[in-house]
Amino acid sequence: MRAAPTAEPTEHLGHAERHWFQEVFRGSVEPLPWPDENTPLRTSRSPSQVFDFYRDQCQASDAIIAAAPLTAEPVGRHPEEPLASQTTDLRRIVLHVIEETARHAGHLDVVRELIDGRTGLGPR
């Protein structure tokens, strides 16, 4: 499971997993467990609901990755360029989701540093 520490970014990353692996790669997506509020990085759901959602989306992504070669072409298409034309196979989707997850984890680390002033890995 990919880890993220707070509900809002975690929900966003759950939507990213869902979009890239189900909607774009597989070409079909399961309905959301709640109405789509389309409010990026905000949620009215409890942390446990969001973490369950993220965990479920990661499990669905993992199953899709396990069942297809990395060279497989997506059935669906991302709606915006240049990502749409750059998404040529499952490998590129995996790399994009890794990059997005790392980017948001980095944002959260910066916020944590601003809150407590600690940087780096800390004592070992």
Disulfide bonds with the S-S distance in Angstrom:
none
